[in-house]
Amino acid sequence: MRRLLVGLLIVAGFLTAIGEVAYLMWYLGPVAFPVSAVAAAVINVLLVRAAQPVTSRPGLPLAAWGIGFAGCLFTGPGGDILLPVAWQTPLLLVAGVVPAGIALARWRRSPIVS
């Protein structure tokens, strides 16, 4: 059961990266509003925290998110670009990795209670 849950968290991490890339260039009126960067920060922390009691490697969903993000950096078969060269792309990367990395660091520093 634990392996199934870890697998679902990994798939969720990968799929959320793709969904967040899809909504990265969202506009609120005439202003670019990267709502997916905020979503990446919250969702990745939740994925890491959900994996902590289940596995000894709770960074797996974050790694899957990174693989999904990296996959979106490449062009598609028709030359389509999912992540443009704009300020939103590094913002999504930082917002997706840094808060979840802090959550991982706190988990690693916490004393083991049995």
N, C-alpha and C positions, 0 to 999 in steps of 0.2 A: 504494500500500500504506500509506503514511503517513497519507493522508486517512482511510482505512478505520479505522486504529488510533485516530486522534484521534476519529473519530465514535463508535467503540465506547467510548472513555473518557468521552465526553460523555454517552452514553446510560447508562453505568454510574453516573456521578455523579448523574444525575436519578433513576434507579431506587433507588440506595442511600438517597437522601433519603426517598423514599416508604417504603422498608422500615424505616428507622430511626424514622420517625414512627409506624409501625405498632407497634413494640415499645417505644415511649417510656414508656408507662404500665405496664410490666412489674413485677410484684411478686415479691419473694423472701420468701415467707411473708407476714407482715403489713406488711412494710416496702417502700416504693416503691424500686426499684433500677433507675435508668435506664441499663441496659447499652448501649442504643443511643447514648448520648452518648459513651461510650468507643469504641464501634465507629465513630462518625462521626469522631472525632479520628484514629484510626488509618487508616481507609479513605480519607479525604480526602487525608491526607498521601501515602499510597501512590498515589492517582490523580494527584496533582500531580507526584510524582516520576516516575511512569511516562510522563507527557506531556512532561517536560522534554527528553529526547533526541529526541523525535519532532516537536515543533512549537516555534515561537518564542513561542507564547502558551500556556504550560502551565496558566494559570488557567482555561481553558475548562471542565474537569470540575468545578472548584469553582463556577463561575458556574452550571452546570447544576444542581448540588446546591442552590444558593441559589434557583433558579427552582422546583425541586421543593418545597423547604421553604416558599417563599412561596405556592405553589399550595395547600399543605396548610393554610394559615392561613384560607382561605375556607371557608364552610360548603357542604355538599353540597346537592343538590336537595331532600332531605328534611329539611334543617336539621341534618344530622349535623356534629359538630365533631370534627376529627381532632386538632387541637392545643389542648388546654384551657388555660385561664388558671391555670397552676400553675408551680411553680419548675422543673419539668423542661423546659418549653418554652424559656426563655432559656438554660438549661444546654446543651440540644442545639444551639442556634444558636451559642453561644460555642465549644463543643467542636468543632463542625463547621468553623468559620471560622478561629479563631485559630491552631491548629497548622498548618493548611494555608497560612494567610497568612504565617506565619513561614518555612515551607519555600519559599514563593514569594520572600519578601524575601531569603533567603539565596541563592537561585538568581540573582536579579537582581544581587546584590553580588559574586558569584563572578567571577573574571577569565575572560575568554573565551580558551580554549586551542584552537589550531587545529593 
